[in-house]
Amino acid sequence: MRHALRDAKSSTQSGSPRAAPGRARAAWQAGQAHARRGAWDEAVRCFETATRQAPNDPVLALNLARALLAQRKLDEAAQQAARAFNLDPRNPVTCALTAHCLMEGKRFRDAARCLQSLPADVARGHDYFHTLGRALQLGRQPREAVDAYMSALAINITHADTHYQLGLCLNDLSMKEEAAQSFQTALAMGVGEHELGIRALLAYFEREACNWVGADEGLQRLQAALDALPDDAAVATAPFAHVTLLEDPMQQLKAAASLARNLAAQARPFAARRSDWRPEGSRRLKLGYLSADFHEHATCILMAEMLEHHDRKRFEVTLYSHGKPDGSAMRKRIEQACEHFVDLRGQSDGDIATRIRADGCDLLIDLKGYTRNHRVGVFAWKPAPVTATFLGFPGSTGADFIDYLIADPVVTPLEHTPYYTEHLAQMPVCYQPNDRQRALPAAPTRTEAGLPEDAFVMAGFNQPYKISSQVFDVWCVLLDALPQAVLWLLDWNEQSRQNLAREAAARGIDPARIVWAPRKKPAEHMARMQLADVFIDTWPCNAHTTASDALWAAVPVVTFTGETFASRVAASLVHAVGLPELACRDIEHYARTVVELAHDPGRLAAMRQTLVAAREHSPLFDSRRFTRDFEALLLRMMQRHVDGLPPAPLPAAASTTDASA
């Protein structure tokens, strides 16, 4: 099928119409000549003329489809390719190009149906099954994609990319160890410039399964591959794995910058546009947010009330969504929290950027960074005069096409400027918004939650990939030092549960002292969170939304503050609620703090009372104050632009509340 697709892509320069009349053939030949020199507008006009003269000739329709595809007129290209396929339904070339056009247009399920419609007696090779697997995978049908990839490997077992894509699907099915094995096979086959990205995912998947031997080996090889990467490389990487697994911020930046350059190379930036917004003018500032997560997701759980509090007299807010709707109450709430909600699902980076530019957006904020389904590449097109990244990704994008990173003095002190390509824009207190409307139902009993009634409960509700062998060593030391304690962990996947139980036993800890919390809906999870005595954090990637959940539930969070953004988030949160002593300077301080709290119920109770009061009085949970501070920071960015000044670091200013005091 890949050979067929290659033939389809070159179909404007090879193949002949079957029995086209003279005028159609002449137009086709002229179209070929234009196509050879890349004059696609002229080629399309000629091929359109030819197809009008001979509407039943599949080769002419195929040529027109290819020319339209070169113009990125994806829907029209798909229509012409489908017409060619209908005229010649046994031709793998027309089938391949139709599927390719549909996939370019993000119509993955339609592409899969197209491929599956090829008659059963037409020969199918590895490339057919690989392409079908990609269509099913991108159409969020991982189980069916696994079957297609297995069929592809039955024909060509040495194809590295098929093993890699199979691993991604197995991960989607929570088969972490099997996913890691597929990645290892792909690396053994040779993956060229994709090695760094695959090694990062391999280490990440091993950590998700808490397979620490494999994860540690993977991290060593990942580090070696990253060290060997040229400083100006522009290859695809997996920066999320780097920010969650590595402790060196400069190494994190190197991986991110490589991907940013890769994305920039695929963009065609618009000419620079200056905003005509003025602070004293009558027009509101057009503020856009870009994300795939405008639904029941951690990002919206945090920022829903902030969006609702935006000053509509000064800001015209548009949410640009490239994710699927989930029908949740949160989705409806988010749609109502803005003036314009634009659904851009299935559109390319260029199409999204074109829409944002056409809307006249003054300031565009990325809410994803390099998290799943990100579209950082949109920003490489320069769709807005001023750009920023915020909340979704705990680190630098490495992108010189994004102006600002919005954070705070704790997560991004100004002395950490070398770790970021963006200019640091600091909120006065904490960069993380929160929602005072979040649920806090009455807590169940400990018995109902499967906990001992008289135990000292240490909750570690981070996902398994954040739990390293070093973190677990410290947790087991705490269990040994506190015989009355239990460790309360999320039952995230069966493989991590089995591996953690085995690792506990190897450290002399009875696995029965680990209590497994099944996944619950957010409100139910918040209810049971209140049963913990203390939340014990992970490093080098802290709890983020989970930490603010714990603080909202009046559970003290003990954290270890590192050098990276991801390792400083919980420190920012505990500072914002008035408990800075919970941000520990080293691992020994961290362990000592937990033990001291276990032996000092009075101090622990006082901290819980501080957190109860913080729901009403601390800056962390004051959404209205946060929004005013956030807007003031955005206006500082825009003022520099209006004044003709380039982006520059924006140190924390006084909070709006402080300023009025």
N, C-alpha and C positions, 0 to 999 in steps of 0.2 A: 504493500500500500504506500510506503514511503517513496518507493521508486515511481509508483503511479502518481503520487502527489508532485514529485519532481517533474515528471512529464507534463502534469497539468499546469504547473507554474510556468513551464516553457512552451505552453501550447500555442502562444501567439507567434511562435517562431518555427513551429514544426507541425506536421500533419496537414492534410488537405481536405477541403470541403468535398462531400461525396459526389454530388451531381449539381453543384450550384450553377445557376445561369451566369452568363458572361459578366453582367454588371455586378453580381454578387461576388464573383471571383476577383474582379478587378478591385472592388472595395476591400475585400479581404487582404489582397496582396498589398494594397496601400496601407492598411492597418498594420500589417506585419512590419512594414518598413518604418512606420512611426514608432511601433513598439520597440524595435531594435535600438532606436536612439532615445528611448525613454520619453517620447512625446505622447503621453497617455491621453490627453484631451483629444488630440487629433485621432489617435488610435481608436478611442471609444466611438467617435463620430463615424469613422469608417466601418467599424464592426457593426454598429447599429444599422447603417445603411445595408450592409451585407445580410444581416438577419432579417431585415424587412423584405429583402428580395428573395431570401430562401429561409423562411421561418421554421422549416422542419429539418434543417441541417444541424446536427448536434455539435459538429466541429466549430461552426460559426458562433453558436451560443457559448461554447466553451471559451473561445477566443475573447468574446465580449466580457464574459465573467472574469477572466484573468485581468483584462484591462481595467475593469471597474474595481477589482481588488487592489490593483496598484494605486488607484486613486483613493483607496480606503472608503469607497462607497459600499459598505459591507452588505447591507440589506439587498441592494440592487445586484451586487455580485452573486449573492446566494440565490437570488431568484433566477438569474440567467444560468448559473451552474446547475440548479435543480431542473431547469427546463432541458438542459443538455442531457442530464441523467434520465429524465423521463423519456426523452427521445431515444436514448441508447442505454436501457437499464442494466445491461450486462457488462458495461464498460467500467472497469475499476478506476480509470482515469477520471471520468466524470463524477463517479461516486466520491473519489478522494478530494477533488476540488470543491465539491458541494460541502462535504464535511469540513474542509479547511476554512471555507468562507463562514460557515456557521460558527465554528470555534473562534475565529477571529472576532466575530460579533458577540462572543460570550454566550452563544446559544448552544450550550454543550449537550443538553439532552436532545435537542433537535439533531445535532451532529451524530449522536449515538444512534438515534432512530434511522438516520440516513444510512449509516454504515451497516446496520443490521438488516436493512432492506435489500442489500445486494443478494441476488438469487443464491440459494443454497448450493447450487452446483458450480458456481463460479469459484475458481481456485483462490484460496486465501493464504497469505504468507505471514511471516512474523510482523511485517510492518502494518498489515491490516489490524491484527489483534492489538498491537501496541497503540495504534491510533485510537482504536475503539476503547482501550483501557483508559487513555487520557481523557476522552470525551466523557466516559462514565465517571471517572475520578473527579474531574472538574465540575461535573453535574451533580456532585455530592451523592454518588452511588458507589461507595467504596467496595462493598461486598461484590457487586457485579464486576467492578473494575479488577478486583483480584482474580476473578475467573478469566477475564480477558488477558491479563498479564501472564497468568499461568499457561494459557494457550500459546501466547507468544514465546515464552521460554521453552515450551515443549518443542518448538521449531528451531529456536536459536538461544541456547542456554547461556551463551557467552556475552549477551548484549547487556552492557553495564547499565544503561539508562532504564531498561525495563526492570532490572533488579532494584534500582533506586526508587522508581515510581511505585513499584510493588511495596517497598518499605513504607512509603508515605501512606499508602492505603491501609496497610496493616496497623500502622500507628493510629489512624482514624478509627479503627475497630478495637482500639485499646489492647492490641497484641504487641506490647512494647518490645519484648525480647525477640519476637519473630521479625519485627521491623528492624531492630538492630542487626540481626543476622543478614537481612537483605542488604542493608547498607554496607556491611563488611564485605559481602560478595561483590557489590558494585565497585567498591574501592579496589578489591583484588583484581577486577577485570580492567581497571584503569578508567578514570573519569575526567582526565585532563584538568582544565581550569575549574571544574566544579568540585575538585577535591576538598577545598577549604570549607565550602558550604556543607558538603555531605559529612565531613568529619565533625563539624559543629553539631549537626543534627544527630549524628550517631552518639556523641557524648551526651547530648541532651536526652535522647531516648533512653540511654542506659541509666541516666539519673532518674528519669521518670519511673523506671522499674526498680530503683534503688539497688541496681546491680553495680556496686561500687568498684569492683575489680575492673569490670569492663569500662566503667565511666572514667576511672583514673587513667587507665591505659589510653582511652580515647582522648582525654584532655592533654596528655603528654604529646600525643601525635598531632593533635589540633594545634598545640602551642608551637610545635616544630614547623608545621605547615604555615602558620601565621608568621613566624619569624622569617621564613624563606620568601614570603610574599613581598614583592617590590613595593616601595613606599608609594609609588604612583600607579599601582595596579587598579584595574577597573573590572574586576571579576565579581561574580555573584557570591555573596557570603550569607551567613545566617546570624546577623548581629544580635538577635534576641538570645540565642544560646550563649554568645560571648558576654552579654551584660548580666546574665543570670548565673553563669558558671565561673567566670574569670574575675580576678581581683585587681587586675592592672588596668586602670582607666585608659592609658595610652594604647594598650593592645586592643581594648574595646573600640577605641576611636579608629584605629587602623582598619579593623574589619568593617566598620560602618562606612568609612570613607571610600573603601573599595567598591562597596555596593552602590553608594551614591554616585560615584563616577560611572559605574555601569549603567545606572538609570539615566544619567544625564546624556550619555552617548546615544540613547534611544529617543531622546526628545528633540523637538524643533521649537526652541523658545520663541515666544512672541517678542516683538519689539517692546522696549521699555515703555511703560505707560505711567505718567504721573497722575496722582489722584487730584481731582478738583475740589475735594472736601476741604472745608476750612472750619476750625473750631467756632468761629464767630458767625458762620454762615447759617443759612436756613435749612440746608440739606443735612439729613442724618448720615452718620457714618455707616456704610454698608459693610457689615461684619459677617463673614462666612465661616462655618465649621465643616470640615470634611471628615467623614468616618464611615465605617461599615457597621458600627456598633450602636446604632440608634434603636435599641430594643432592651430586653432584659439582660444587661451586661454590666460589668463592673464600672465602666466609664459612665454610663447613664445613671447607675445607682448613686454615683458620687455627684454628678453635675446637674441633675434634673432641676433641682431648686435654684441653682445658679442661673440656668437658662430662663427660668420663670421670673427671676428678679431683674433681668436686664432692663435698663432704662429705655423704654420704647420711644421716648421723646428725643433721645440722642443716638440710639442705635437701631438700625434695621437689620434684623438677624435672619440669616438663611442657613438652614442645615442642608448640606449636600450629602446624600446618603447613597453609598454604593453597596450596601448590604441588604440582605433579604429581610422582609418584615416577619415578625414572629407572632403577631396577633395579641401581644401581651398588653396589659394595662400600662406598662411602662412605655411601650411604643406609642400608644395613644397620648399619653401624657407628654412625651417629648414632641410629638407633632403639634400639640396645642401650645407648647412653650415657645414657639417661634412664629414669625410672620410668614415665612416661606419654607416649605419642606419639599426638596427637589429629589426625586427618585432617579438615580443615575445607574441603577443596576445594569450590568452587562455592557457598559460603555467603556471604551478604551481611555487610557490616560489623556490622550490628545483630545478626545471628545469631551471628557469631563472638564479639562482645562479651558476648552473653547467655550463651553457653557458658562463657566465661572467668569471668564473674561467678558463675555457678552452681557452678563448681569451687572457689570461695573463694580464688582467686589473691590472694596478698598483694602481690607485686611482679611487675609485667609489664614485660618488656624487648622493645623493638622492635629487630629486626636488619636492617631494610630501609631506613629513612628513605625518601627519595624516589627509590629505584631501581626498576627495572622490576618490575611486579606488586606494588607496595607496597600496604599496607593501613593507612596512618597514620590513616585515618578511623576505624578501630576504637577508637583511643585517645580520640577525641572523645566516645565514649559513656561514658567513665569506668568501665571494667570492673574496675579494681583500685585499691586504696587508694593505692599508690605506683607510679609509672611512670618508665621511663627509655628512652633510645635509645642504641644502642651499635653500633659497628663498620661497619654497612652503608653509611652515608652520611657523607661528610666535610664536615659543616656543620650548621647549625641547621635544625631542622624548622620553625622559626617558630611552633610550636604552643604556646599557653599551656596546653594540656591535657596536656602531657608535662612531668614534674617535673624530670628530670635528663638531662644528656648526659654520658656516661662517656668521658673522654679522659685527657690527661696534661699535665704542666706545659709540655711543648714544643709540642704541637699546639694546646693551648688555655690559654695563660698567663692568669692571673686578670685581667690588664689588658685582655684581649680580651673580658671579660664583656659589654660592650655589643653584641657581635656575635651574641649568643645569647639566645633567649627562655627556654631551659632553664637551670637552675642547673648550673654546671660541677662535675662530680664527678671528681676527678683520681686516676688510678692513681699509685702511687709512682714508677714508672719509665716504662713505655711502655704505651699503651692497647691495643696490638695483641697478641692471643694468638698462639702459634705451636705447631706440632705437631712434637715430636721424632721422631715415627714417620714423618714425611714421607720419601718416597723420595729416595735419592741414589745412583743406580746409577753404575757406572764410566763415565767419560767416553769418548765415541768419539774418534777421531783428528780433527784439524782437517780433514784431507782428506775424511774421511767426512761431515763437516758442511758441506763446501763452502767452507771457509775456507783462506786461505793459511797455510802452516805457520809462516812467520817474521814475520807481520804483528802489529802492535799492534791488538788487536781491541777496539773500543768497542761494547758492546752497548747498544742502545736499544729494549728489548723492551716498551715501552708501546704501547697501542693507538693508531692513527693520530689519533684525535680529540684526543689530548694533544700532538701535534706541531704547534706553531704555526710561522708563518714566522719569528718571532724565534728560536725554539728551533733551527730548521733552519739559520738564518744562523750561529749559534754553532757548530753541529756542522760546517758546511762550513768555517768558519774553522779549526777543529781539524784537519780533514782536510788543509787547505792547509798548516798549520804542522807537520804530522806526516806526511811523505810515505810513511812505512812503515805508516800506519794504514789500517784499513778500518772502515766503519760497518756493524754487523750489526743488521738490522731484521726484525721479524716481517712475513711476507707475509700481511697481514690480509685485504686485498681488492685486486682487480685495479686498481680506479680509483686508490686511494692509491698503489699501486706505480708506476703509470705517471706520476702527477703528481709524485711525489717524484723519480723519475729525471729528469724534465724540469726540475724546480727545481734539482737538483744541477748539471746541465749549464749552466743559466742562471747559476750562481754559479761557473763555471769548474772544477767538479769532475767528473771522469770518472764517469758512472753505474756503471761496472763496479766502482768502489770501494765500492759498497753491495752487501752480501751479504744475500740474502733467505732468511730461515729459515722453512720451511713449518710449518704448524701440526702439533703433535705431542701425543700423550698426555702428561699431567703428568709421569710418570716419565721419559719420553724427553726431555722439555723440560729437566727438572732435570739430566739427564746432560750434555746439550750445553751448558747454562749455564756449566759449569765451564771451558769453553774460552775464555771472554772474559777479557781482561785487566782491564777496568774496565767498570762499568755507568754510563752517563751518563743522568742523570735529566731529566725534563721539568718545566716550570712553565707556568702557575700550578697545574697539577694534577700532583702527583708520582706516581711509582710507589708502590703500596701493597702488595698481596700480591706483586706482581712484585719489589719491592725486597727484601722479606724472603726471597723465593726466591733472589735473587742473593747475599744475605749468607749464607744457608745453604750455597750452593755455593762460598763463600769468594771471592766476587768483590766488591771494594770498590765502593761506590755513591757517586758524586759527585753532590751535589744542591745546589740553590739554594733557600734558605729565604725564603718570602714571608710575607705577613700573614694569609692565610686558612688554615683547617684543611687543605684539600686540598694546599696548597703547603708544609706543614710536616711531613707524615707521614714522609717519608724522613729528615728531620732527627731526628725522634724515634727512628727505627730505628737510625741510625748512632750516636746517643748511647748507646742501650741495649747496643750491642755494643762500646763502648769506643773508637770512632773518630769523636769529635765534630768533628775537623778536616775531615771530608768534608762537613759541612754548611756551605756557603759563604754569605757575607753578601751577595754581589752577583754579577752575571753575569761580571764581569772576574775575580773570585776563583775562580769556577767553572771558567772556561776555563784560567786559570793552573794550577789544581790538576791538571787532566787532563794538561796538557803536562808539568808537573813529574813526575808519576807515570810518564809515557811515557819520560822521560829518566832515571829513577832506579829501575831494576829491583830494586835492593836494598830500597828503601823499599816498593815494591809487594809484593815477596815477604814482607816483614815483616808488612804488613797482611793478606796472605792467611793467614799463620800465626796472626795474632790472630783471624781469623774462623774458622779451623779449631778453635781452642781455644774460641771462643765457643759452638760447638754444645753443649759440655758445661758451660760455666761462666758464660755471660752470662745476665742476667735475661731477655733477649729470647727465648731458647729454653728457659727453665726453666718448663715448663708447670705443674708442681706449685706452684712459688712464685707464678706468676701467678694461679693459681686461688685460693690462700689470700688474696692481696692483693685480688683481685676480690671474694671473699666478704666480706672485712672492710669493703670500701667499701659493699657492699649492706647490711650490718648497720648501718653508720652512717646510711644513708638511713632504714632501718626504725626505728632508735632515735629519730630525730627525730619520726617519725610516732607512735610509741608514747608519747613524751613530750608529745604534743599540740602540737608545733612545726611550722610550715610548712616546706616545702622551702627549702634555703639552699645556697649554694656550699659544697663540701666540698674544701678544699685537700688536696694530696697529703700523706699520712701516711707514716711510716717503713714500709718493706717488712717483711713478716713475717720474712724472713731477716735484715734489718738489725736488727730489734727483738730477735732472739734472739742476736745476736752479742755 
